[in-house]
Each structure stands twice: as C-alpha cells, then as structure tokens.
Amino acid sequence: MKLRLVRKAFGIFMAVALFAAAILIPAPKSYAATIYVTDNGTSLVVNTGAGLVYTVNKDNGDITSCKLNGTELSSSGGKGSHIASGLGSAANVTWSTSPSGSTLLITVSTDTLTHYYSSRGGENTIYMATYVTAEPSVGELRYIFRGNGNVLTGVPAGSSNRGSTGAIESSDVYGYANGYTTSKYYGNDQAKDLTVRGVTGSGVGVFMAYGNREKSSGGPFFRDIQFQSGGDTEVYNYMNSGHAQTENWRMGLHGPYALIFTTGGTPSVPDFSWMSGLNLQGWVSSRGNVVLNGLSGMDTAYTYTVGFANSTAQYWTSTTSSGSAVKQGMIPGSYTMTVYKGELAVYTESVTVNAGATTTLNTRTITGDPSAASAIWRIGNWDGTPRELLNGQTIQVRHPSDSRNPSWGPVTYAVGSATNKFPAVQFRAQNSPTTVTFNLNSTQAASARVLKIGITAAYNNGRPSVTINGHALSNPSASSQPDSRSFTIGTYRGNNTTFSWSIPSSYLISGANTLSITPISGSSDLGPWLSAGWVYDCVELLN
C-alpha cells in the first residue's frame, strides 16, 4: 500500500512538473532532445546535442566560443559576440532549463537592457530577444556575431574589406588600387526584405534570422549594417542606430531573432512562436489584424506597400494588384497607415487595432500621388527613389567615387533624353551645377509655371538654388533630414521633400530655355563627396 501511494504521489508530481514546463518553457514533441549545460562558475558551456557547442561568459553575457561539429566559428582575435558593444561587468547572467531538460534560457541583464539567449536540444540555433528601456550608450542597438575570418570566408563581396588600400571616408568606407570600394554599409537589405542571410566556410555556415522588426525604426525601406569582414567575419542584426535614422527609437522587446548554424546551406526562417511561453519581458501575446479591401488610383507600373507606425511599433505588408492587403499580429493601438507607391507616401489615415479583432477597411482612393498632375516635362517619376537616374541603382552597393560608376558630371541634360543621363545625386563640390535645357511653345511660355524638385534625402543642409534663363528664383530653407551621412553609406532613404517655385512668365522664353540647379548650404563641406547635396526623386515643370 505504501509503495502504491508513493508511486501515485510521484505520478502527480511529474504531471505538475510537466504542466509547469509546458507553461514556462514549452518544447514541442519534435524538439524533445536533451540540452546540456555546464556551469563552471565563470562561463556556461551549452551543448545542443546536435553539433553546436557555445560558451557564454557569466561576467558580461558575451558568447566567447561557438563550435559546430568541433570547428571553432568565433573570432580568433579574442573578441566576443554580444549585444550593443558588449555590456561589460555590469551585466547579471542567470540561466535555467525546462524540467524536461530540453530547453535552455539564459538571461543577461543591466538596469536598462535585458538580453535573452535560448536553445533547444537537437537544434543548432541560438534564439535571442532584447528588451530595452533606454538606448545603449553607444547609440546603436545591435547584435554582433564576431566570426573566425579564416574559417568563414564565404562573405558578401560588397562588405568585405580584405585587400583594401585603407579607408577613404571616415574609418568605415574602404578603397582599392583599382578604384573599387567596399564597406559594412554596402549591399544591405531593406527592412521589408530581411529574412535570413549569412556567411559560410568549408562545411559550415552562420546565418542571422532577423525576425520581428516591430520595435525597430525607419519603416519598410530602411537599411542598416548586416555584414563586415576584414580580420573577423561579422554578422549583425541592427535593431536601431543613428545611421540616417528618420524616426525616434522604439523601446520594448526587440525580436525574437536567431543565429542559425548549418553545414553551409541556407536555412529557412525558424518558427519563433514557441518562445511565447518563455515569459520574456515585454512579450505581447494578444494582438489584432488589419484588412484593406483595395486601393483605387494605383499606377500599375509600381509596387505598393502598406505601412503602419506609431511610437510603439511598426509593420508593413505588400498589396495585391488591386491594392488589397492583410497585416496580422499587430500590437493593439492607434496607427498611422501609409500607402507607398514605390517608396513615396501617397495616402495616409489613422487606423485602430484591437486585441483579438480584425479591423476591416473598405477600398481607399489614393489622393496624394504627384504624378497625377499634368506636366510640360518630367525627369524621372514620383516614386520616392532615384533608381531610374544616373548611378541611382549603385548608391546602396558602392561609394559614389567608385571607379565602376559612370561620371557624375556636371551634367547638361536635354529634356526628353534617357532618364539615366540625369544624376541621381547632386553634390555641391563634385558635379554642380546640373543644367537642364528644354523648349516651350508660345502658349507654354505665356503663363506662369510651377517648377518642382523632389528629393529623397539631403546631406549638410543641402537644398537647390535655381536660375532659369539667368533669373534667380528664391532660395528655399533646408529640409528636415537625419543628422547623418546617407548617400555615401549605402542609402538614399531620408525624408522625402518637395521644393516648389512659381516661375513668372517674364522669365520664360518661347523656344529654348535653360535651367541651372546648384546646392547651397550654410555649412562647410568636408570633401567633394561629403558636400552639401541631395538625392533626386523627380524634377518637373507643371502645365
């Protein structure tokens, strides 16, 4: 009888323990393998049982070693992998496993930041999330995996600085004897396209799954650093920074995201949903959805993106050809919904998202597309990008000085010529002025006209000073832009701005006309490429 009672009590105890495990750290049946942890007092050695063994420094939360099937993948220079630039000795590191022993959670915390590592037995993945109440002192919230450059040699070419002749701008853009350029800023994806990317070696691969971007900043078209290789091979997940940042940083739980280790193949995006049971600080489970039933007034030549943003979160989704869109899994709240033609906002409205509910919007009519206006001539088109202009497609992959780029000018452009002959960027100290020649008939020259210049970003308070047929137009104020380099660090994305002038008929000529555009600024330039200027979106003369 006593033995039966003991067995019954033990069975109840195990049932309770398993129930607690399912609530606190769920491990699906397909991931029931044991994870092994050795705590030697100064570090945690984690063995997933599938080939990955990694070591976490208990003093600061750095990963100091990552071995896959015995091959060391971490930096050979002694640098750790970590959040921000490392948390230092102020960090508190704790850990626990599920009662089944199949799931590990490591918590690294300071007064304003909590970083999580989690792994499951039988899986070569380090799942992560980062909760912040203040921006790190370095002004960049990022996770950096510092890899062994002698092992991880399969790296993106645009961000590999090996073999360079040294830095040509600041300490982060590098030049080569043949005039080529590389940088950690080049070849990076827009936020809306972040899925899984990585680096490889012989029989090994390290990949970042960028995960949830809802607490990042900058919207769907923002770019930031993903890779750099020189001595080490570095893989980044930038959650926010000061690199051409167009909106305030968001606090809260960033992620989840993950480092995935393979034998070289590119993995699929992992399922993060199981992490909802880890009780991570800032995790929001109750969410809502938005359905847009269509858009009228679309231009079939362009793709459209629907974005949602407030001070708490950001989201986006692509539309169908009819403008329908669905966005699921949003934190409840009031959002500004923005419809983008290419990368140009052409419609906005306020939308409320409720927990456990779907907000349905009937067909909306686009009202803010400047391309709908009748123009005498238009250079480029209003889409929020310079991609159709001269060197407009190389801004994100190389420095403007790169020898592979055709000459920036100065350019004299005849209206009606190929659009890719008009410069994507106007630099005060490099390719100014840009001259535009065009013809007007007597009717067109007899009335006042409106000139518009649209830009996607500007540097050093650059804005256009315009003359037409020798007559100077009024000089505009500077646009509001991020306090950062932009078009020399791989992005044309700032704040879209349109400058507009009314040109009196007395300035116009029936026949040949000449327009001159030159940057002005109240600030001194740092060099020919770091000079006052902007990125063009479109230039037009309206009917």
N, C-alpha and C positions, 0 to 999 in steps of 0.2 A: 504493500500500500504506500509506504513512504517513497519507494522508488518511482511509482506512478505519479505521485504528487510532485516530486522533483522534476520528472520529465514534463509534466503539464506546465509547471511554473517556467521551466526553461523554454518551452514552446511559446508561451505568452510573451516572455522577454524577447525572444527572437522576432516574433511578429511585430512587437512595438518598435524594435530596433530597425527592422526593415522598413516599416512605415515611416519612421523618422528619416531614414536615409532617402526615401523617395521624396520627402518634402524638402529636406535641406540640400541634398546634393544628388539629384536624380541621375541614374546611369541606366540608359536603355539596355535591354537584354543583349543587343548586338555589341555592347561595349562592357561586358561583364568581366574582362580580364583584370587581373590584379595590377596595381601600380605600386612600385617600390620606392620608398623614401628613406634615405639615410641622413640623420641629423647628427653632425659631428660637433655641434656647438658653434662653429664659425660659418658653416655652409650647409646647404641642403643639396644632396645628390639625388636626382629624380630619374628613375628608370621606368620607362613606359612599358617595358616588356616586349616592344616591337622593333627595337634597334636604336631608339633615341634615348640618350642619357645626357641630362643637362644639370648644371650646378648653379645655385643661386647663393650669392654672398648674403649672409644673415645680417651683416652690418649696414648694408646700403641697398639691397634688393637688386644689384646688378647680376645679370647672367654672365658668368666668367668662363663657362665651357659649354659647348654643345657638340656632342659626338653622335654621328649616325653610323651605325654598324662599325664602330671603332675609329672612324675618321673624324678628326677634330675640325670643326667648321668655324669656331670662334676665332677672333683676331689673334694673330701670332705675336702682336705687339703688346699684349697685356691689357688692352682696353676692354672694358666690359660692354655688354649690351644693356640698354636701360631707357627709362622714360626721361624726357627732357634732356639735360646734360648729365644725368645722374643725380641722385638725391643726397649723397653724402651720408655721414654718420648719423644725421638727424632722423633717418628712417627707422621705423619699427617693423620688423619682419616676423610674421606668425604664419602657422600652417596647420592644416587639418585634412584628414581623409574621411571619406564616407565610411559608415560602418561596414560596408561590404568590401572596402579596400580598393574599389575600382576607380575612384575619382579623388583628385587632389586639388585643394585650393590654397594658394599662397597669397597672403595679403601684405602689401608693403605700404606703409602709411607715414605721412607727416601731418602737420597741423592743417594744411590746405589741400593735400593730394593723397588719394588712395589708389594704388595700382594693384591690379589682380593678375596673377598667373594661375591657370588651371589646366590640368591634363587628365586624360582618361587612359586607363590601361588598355594596351593593344593598339594605340593610336599615336602616331608621331606628329603631334600637333601641340603647340603651346597656345592656348586660348588666353586672351587678355581683354581687359577693360580698364578705363582710367576715370576716376571720379575727381573733379576739381571744384574748389570754391574760389580759387584765385589763380591767375595766370602764373606759371613758373617764372622765377626771377630772370631767366634767360629770354623771356618773351616769346617762347616757342613751345607749344605742346606737341611733342613728337615722341614716337618710339623709334630707337635706332638699334638695329641689329648690326654689330660690327663683326664682319666675317673674315675668314682667313683668305687673303688675296692670292696666295699661292695655290689654294685649293679651288676656290670659287672664281674661276677665270671666265666663265661664260656670262658676260655682263653687257648691259645696253651700251652701244658704242658712243652715243651722244654724251653720256655722263661718265665715261672712262677717261681719266686724265693722265693715264700712263703714257710716257714718251713725250710729254709736252716740253716746251722750252721755258715754261713758267707762266705765272699769272699775268694776264693782260688787262684785267679790270678787277679792282679790289683784290681779294685773295681767293676768289671762287670762280673766275672765268679764265680758262687756260688757252694758250696759243701754241701752234706747232710751226715747224720750219716751212711747211707747205702752205701756211696761211689758214689752216683749218682751226676750229675752236671747239672746245668741249666744256661742260660744266654740269654740276649736280642739278642745275636749273633746267637742263635741256632734255627734251623727249618725254616729258611727264604728261600723264593723262588728265583730262578734265574730271572734276569730281563725279560727274554723272556716269563716267565710264570706268571708275575704279572698281575692279573686281578682284582678280588675283594676278600678280606679277612677281617675278623673282629672278634669281641668279642660279647658275649651275656650275658643276665641275664634273670630273670623271666619276660617274655613278652616284652623284649627289646633287641635291637642289634645295634651295631655301626660298620659300615663297611667302609673300605677305598677302593675306586676305584682308582687304581694307575695311570690310564690314560696314557697319552703320555710320552714316555721315550726318546724322540728325543734329548733333551738337557741334559740328564743325562750322566754319564761317566762310562766306564768299559765294554761296549759291552753286548752281549746277555746272557753271563754266569755269570755275576757279581751278587753278593749277598750283601745285606745290611740289617740293622735292620728293623724289621716290628712290633714287639711287645715286651713289657716288663710289668710284673706285680709283685707287691710286696705289697706296700701300695696302690698306684694308679694302675689303669689298663691303660696302654699306648698303643696307636695305632699310628704308624709312617708311613709317606711317605718320605723316604730318596731319595733325588734327586742327591746328591753327598756328599762325605765325604772324610776323609783320611784313611778309612778302606780298606787296601790292594788295593788302587786305582792304576790302571795300565795305566791311561792316564790323560791328563790335564782336569780340569773342563771346562765345556761349559757355556758360559754366554747366556743371552737372556730369552725368555719366557718358563718357565718350566710348563708343564701341557698342557691342563687342567686336574685336578683330582678332587676328591669329597669325602666328608663324607656323608654316607647314613645311615639314622636312620630307623630301622624297628621294628616290634614286635617280632623279633627273627629269622625270615627267612633270608636266604642269598639272596640278591638282584642280579639282572643281571647288567651287565655293562651299565651305563647310556649313553644316546646319548648326546655327547658334542657339536655336530655341531651347535646348536643354538647359542652358545657363540661367533660365528664368528661376530655377529652384536654388540657385546659389546664394540668394539673399544679398546680392551686390547692392551697395549703397547707390541710390539714385535710379535703380531699375524701375521702369514703368510698365506694368503688365496690361492695364486696362486702356484700350486705345479705340480710335474711331477711323472712319473711312470717308473719302470724298469721291463722288462720281460726277463727271462732267459729260453731258449728253451730246455735246457737239459745239463747233465753232463755225460761224459764217464769216465771210470776208477773208478767208485764207488765201495765200499765194501758193499754188501747187508746186512752185519751184523750190520751196523751202520746207524744212522740217520744223515742227513746232514742239516746244517744251512747256509744260505747265509746272510752275514752281509755287511753293508755299513757304512762308517765312514769318517768324516773329522773334522776339528776343530769347525764346526758349528753345526753338527747334527750327529745322529747315528740311524740306522734302522737295522732290520733283518726280515727274514722270513724262514720258513721251505721249504724243497724241496719235490717234489713227488718222488716216487720210481725211476723215470727216471732222476731225477735231475732238473726237470723244477721248476720254481719259479716265483712268481709275487710279487712285492712290490709297493704299491700305496701310494700317498700322501706324497712324499718327497720334502723337500725344494730344489729348484734348486741349482746346484753347481756340482763340481767335487768331486767324492768319491773314496776311495779305497774299492773295492768289495773283500770280503774274503769269501772263501768257507771253512767251518769247517766240518771235519769228526769227529763226536762226538764233542769235544771241541778243536781239533787240526787244525790249519790252514794248508790246503793242496793245496790251489790255490788262487792267488790274481791277480787283474788287476785294472786299473783305468777306471771309468765309469762316464760319464757326464749326468746329469739330467737337462732337460729343462722344464720351466714352461708350463703347458698346453699340454705337449707332452709325448709320451712313447718311451723310449729307449729300443730297442729290441736287444738281444744278441743271436747269434746262439749257437749251442752246444759247450761247452768248455770241454777240456780234462784235467783232474786232473794230475798234474805233480809233486806234492810235497808230496806224501804220502810215508813216510819212510818204511812202511810195505811192499812196493813193492820190497824192496831189499831182496836178498836171505840170510838167516841167518842159522848158525850152530845151534844156540838156541836163543830163545827169551823168556823173562819173562814178562808177560803182553802183551799188544799190544799198538801200537801208536794211541792213541785217545785223548790225552790231559787230561786224568783223571786217578786217582788211584783206581777207583771204583772196579776193579776186584781183588785188592790186599788186604792184611790183614788189617782190620779196615778201608778200603777205603771208605765204604759207611756210616761210622758214623762220619766222620770229620765234616760234616755240622750240626749234631744234638747233639753232646756232646763233652766235653773236652776229650783230649787223655787219661787223668788219670782216666776217669770214670770206675767204677768197672764192668760195663756191657761189657766193651771191653775185648776181649782175650788179653793175654800178648803180648806186642810189641816185646819182645825178650830181648837180642840179638838172632838173628835167624841164623841158619845154614841151607841153602836151597839147596837141590839137584835138579839140572835142570831136569825137567820132572815131578816134584811134582805138586800138586794142586797149582794154582797160588795164591789162597787166603792164602797161608802159607808164602808168601813173604811180608815184611812190606810195608804199603803204605807210611809211613813217616820214615825218618832216623833222629834220634835225637842224637847229639854228646854225651850228658850226660845221655841218657836213654837206648838206645837199640843198641849201637855200640860195635863192628863192625857187619856188615852183611856179612856173609861168604857164598859164592856160590861155590858149588862143581859140576864138570862136567867132562865128558870123551871126549877125542879126539882120533880118529884113527890116524894111522901113516901119512896118507896123509894130514889130517887136521892140524896136528902138524908140518908138514914140511915147512909150509909157514907162513909169517907174517899175522896177522889177525887184524881186527878193532873192538874195543870194544866201544859201545855207551851206555851212560846213559842219559835218557831223564827225565826231571823234569817239574812240573807244577808251582812250587813256591819254594821259599827258604827264610829262616829267618837268620838274624845275619851273613850275608855273607857266609853262609854255602855252601860248594862245596866238591865234592868227592875226597878223597885221596885213590888211588887204588894200591894194590900189587897183583901180580899174581905169584903163586909158589915162594913167598918170594922176588920177584923182584919188586921194587917200580917203578911205572910209574910217569911221570911228573905231578906235581900238577897244575891244571887249575886256572885261575883267577875267581873271583866271578862273578856270573851272575847279570844282571840288574833286580832288583826286587823292589816292593813297600817298602817304609820305614815304615813298619807296622807289627804287629803280623798278622798271617794269619791262619795257621792250628790249632791254639788254639782258634780262634774266628770264627769258622764255615765256613771256605773256604779253598779250595785247589787251588784257582784260582789266579795265579800271572802271570808271563811271562814265557811261555813255552821256555825251553832252552835245548839244547843237548850238552853234553860233549863227546868228541871223543878222542880215543888214538889208535895209531898204535903199536901193540904188536909184537916185533921181534920173529921169530921162535925159537930163542935160549931160550926164556922164557917159551915156551910151551912144554908139555910132551905128548907123545903118551901113553894114559891111563888116570889116574886120575889127575885132575888139581884143584887147589884151588884159588879162587879169594876173596880178602878181601876189603871191602868198608867202609871207616871211614870219617866222616865230619871233615873238617878243616876250620879255620877262624882266622882272625887277631883280632877278637873282643872277649871280655869276655862274658860268658853266665850269664843269670840272674837266671837260675834254670834248673832242669832236662828237663822240657817241653819247657821252653823258652831258648833253647840252639841251637847252630848252627845246621842247618839241612835243609832238603828239602822234598818235596813230589815227589814220583816216578811216572813217566808215564810208562816207559819201560826200560828194560836192555837187550842188545843183543850182541852176538858175530857174526860178519858177515863172510860169506864164502869168 
